[in-house]
Amino acid sequence: MAIGVFDSGVGGLTVHRELTTRFAACDLVYLADQAHAPYGGRGGEDIVQLTRAGCARLFDAGASVVVLACNTASAIALRRLQQTWLPEERARRSRPINVLGIIVPTIEAATGQPWSHEIDPLAERKSAIDVLGVFCTAATAMSRVYEIEIDKRSEDLAVFSEACPGLAGLIELGAPEEELRVVVRDHVDALRRRIGRHPDRAVLGCTHYEIISDLFAEALPPGTPVIHQPQAVADALARYFARHPEYDLGQSGRRDFLTTGQPGPQSALIARFWGAPLTFTAA
């Protein structure tokens, strides 16, 4: 058995790497749906079907819990899968399984409140004193999940999402750093113009962006706090496993990397981020 990590491509490796540190003894299986990446420009039903297929493949590989290390899949597909697919899948496999997302831990980290916390909708709102910028895919921005859910939980946090179409694809293809730097600067500046100033804090709302987090830090004003999803997800997962000992996560430290795309070595950008060459096998 194992922890499964799913992403449309290589961005979820940022979460996977953090989980290998936090759960070193556990087995982990990573699946990149590179044959269909990126997800950010796809329609909702397409994203649901692809995410469901990826989760099923990870359960076949022995995963007990699958982490959707993809904001787009978490925003668009997670609730559907939990409500309409997982109950029958659990019965069919006759073992405890679950699918978890990365948006809930990120919002908890951004607001400092547990997911269960909601402010009184009738209470007088404070004037927003903190501005949170969320850099994300077009699909995540269109879902408005960060604006909607943070508004329920925080009285003094204004959220502005900046869609970055094409950026995840460039990272997936291992684009040159200077090309990525220009794109990141353009999006940071576009958000600044919309808000009228730079955000007080930022969320890299696509796990691909974590691979080039240094470029976002460079484009934002010095010292701008950035909420890093991998750490937030690992923290939340540790709490979740403490509450749910029924999941078998394995204890051999196995690490498998699967792809629906072309198996073999990943790009130099990924190798540099990972700290070593990384090779995927066919899913």
N, C-alpha and C positions, 0 to 999 in steps of 0.2 A: 504494500500500500504506500501512498505517497501524497504530497501536496502537489496539485497541478497548477500551473501558471499559464494563462492563455492571453495572447495578444494577436493583433492583426499582423504584426511583424516583430521587429527587434526591440521596440520601445519597452516592452514588458521585462526585458532583461534587467532594467534598472530596479524593478521590484524584485525580480528573481535573485539578483545579487545580494540585496539586503536580507532576503529570507534565508539564503544560504549561510549568512552570518548568524542570524537570530536562531535558526533551527538547524544547526550544523549536523546533528545526528540524524535528522529526518531525511527521507528520500524525497527528491523533487523532480518533477517532469515538466519540461517547458515545451509548449507548442506555439509556433509562429505560423499564422495563416497567410504566408507570404504570397500564395497563389492568388489571393484576393485583396491584398493590401494596396493602398490604405483604405480604412473603413470610413474616414471622415466625410467623403463625398457621396456615400452610398445611401440608398433609401432605407427607411426604417425596417420594413419587412425583410429586406435582404440582410440587414445587419442581424436581425433576430435569427434567421435561418442559419447564417454562417456561424454565429456564436453558439447556437445549439449544437451544430455539428462538431465544433471544436471541443466543447465540453464533453460530448459523448465519446470523442476519441480519447480524451484524457481519462475518463472513467474506464474505458477499455484498457488503458495503460496502467490502471491500478490506482488512480487518484481517488482519494476519499473526499477531499475538498478542492474545488477549483477556484482560484482567484482570477477574476477578470482584470488583468493588469492593463486595461484599455478603457479610457474614459468614455469613448464612444459606445463601446459594447455595454459598459456599466450604465450609461445614461439611457440607452435605447432598449436594450434587450433584457437586462437583469430581472426586472420586475415580472416581465412576461414569463421568463423561464421559471422563476421561483413559483409563480402562481399556477401556470398551466402545464408545465412539462415535468418539473422535478417530482411531484407526488407519484406519478405513474412510473417514472424512471427509478425511484427508490424501491417501489414495489417490484419492478421487473428485475432489478439487480439484487434484491434481498440483502441490502447492507446500507449502513448510514452513508449518505453522500449529500453534498451541498455545493452551491455556487454562491460566491461572495464577490462584491464589487469593491472599487477603490474610491468611489466618490464619498460614501458615508464617512470613512476615516479622515478624508481630506477636509470635509466640512466640520467634523469634530475638532480637527486641529486648527482650522481657521477661526472658529467661533469660541473655542475653549469650553464648549458645552457638549454633553453626551447627546447622541441622536434622539433620545427620548425626550429631551428638553424642548419645549415650545413656549414662546412668550404668549401672554394673554393678547389675543388679537384686538381686544377692545381697549387695552391700556394705551395711554398716551405715549406716542413714539418720541424718542430723543432725536435731536438733530444728528445726522450721521457725522461722526467725528473721525472715522477711519475709512479709507477707500481701499478696497481689495481689487486688484486686477487679475483676471483669469485668462491666461493664454491657452487656447484650446483649438480643437478642430471645428469645422463648420457645423457638423452634426451636433456636437456637444453644445456649441453656442446657441443653435436653434432650439435645442431642448429647454434652455434656460434653467437647467437643473440647479446650478449654483445660485442664481439669483433667487429662485423660488424657495429652495430649502434653507438658505442662509437667512432670508427675510423672516422665516418662521422662528428662527432661533436667536437672532441678534437684533438689538434695538439700535445699535450704534455702528453698524457696518454696512456701507454701500458697496455693491458689487457691480463691476463692469467686465463683461467678457469680450475678449478680442479674438475673433476667429482668425486662424492662420492657415488658410487653405494652401495645400501643397507642401508645407514645411515637413510634415511627417514623411511624405514621399521622398523628399530630398535627403532626409536623414537615412531613410531605409536604403537608398541607393548609394550612400557614402559620398555625398556631394562634398566638394572642397570647402575647407573651413571659411575662406573668404566669402564664398557665395552664401553660406549659411549666415555669416556675420551680417551681411547686408540685409538679408531677409528679416532677421531678428530685429535689427535696428529699425527697419521700416515699420514693423508691427508695434514695437515699443513706442515709437513716435506717433503712430496712428492712435494708439490708446491715449497717449498724453494729450493729443489734440481733442479727442472726444471728451475727456474728463475736464480738461482745462489745466491740468497739472499731472505730474507723475503719481501713480498709486502709492499709498503708504506701505502696502505689502503686496506680494504677488504669489500666485499659484501657477505652477507649470501644469496645466490641466490636460496634458497628453504625455504619456510616459516616454514617448520618443524625445520630447523636449528636454528631459532630464539628462540625456546623453550629451547635450550641448548647453547644460545649465550655466557653464562659465560664460557663454556668449550672452545669455540673458542678464547675468550679473554685470557684465561689462556694459550692456546697453542701458540698464537701469541706473538711477543715481547711486553713488557709492553707499553701501550700508543698508540698502533696501532689503528688508527681511523677505526671504523666499520660503514658502512652505513646500517641503520636499515630500512628495507622495510616497516614495519607498519607505521612509522612516515611519510615516503616519500609518501606512498599511501594516507594516511589521508590528508596530505597537498594538494596533487593534486586533491583529490576528493572534498575538500572544494572549490577549485578554479573552478572545473567543475560545481558543483551545483550552484555556484554564477552566472555562465554564462548560466545555463540551468534550469530556474525555472519551466519548464513545467513538471518536474518529481514529482510525488506525493510520498513522502517518509514516510508518516504516522506521527502521532504526539502523540502516546500513550506510547512510550517507550517499546514496546513489544519486547521480546527476545525469539526466537524459535530456537531449535537445532535439526536438522534432520540428519539421517544417512541411507544409503542404506544397511549398515551392521547390526551387532547385536545391537539392542537398549539397553540402560541401562547405568550404570556408566562407565566413562572412567578410564584410568589407573591412578595409583598413581602419575606418572610423570606429567600427564596432570592436575590432581587436584592440585599438588604443583605449577605448572606454573600458573594456573587460579586463585589460591588463595582460592579455595573452591571446593568441589565435583561437578562434572559436569555430567549431565545425558542427553543422546540423546534419542529422540523418533524415531520410524520407519518412513522413508520417504514414 
